[in-house]
Amino acid sequence: MQCPGCGLQRSMIALMRGEWLQSFSLYPPLVPMILLVGFALIHLKKQFANGASIIRYGQVFVVILILANYIYKIINHQIFV
């Protein structure tokens, strides 16, 4: 059985190699996660007016993507014994 984070490391390696499509196919939530972390780090320095709200909604969005990816993997890759 796979976990909700399965494919994250392979996706990160593919992304660092410049293989964008392979990275996305391995773990679609990776790029939004990276963007969210980057925005949060910039927000710590710049203190955007609505930065906390954007981070909060971004977290919800990323969690929904992770759960959707996990459910997709369970449904499409389930092994029937």
Order of alpha helices (4+ residues) and beta strands (2+ residues): alpha-alpha-alpha-alpha
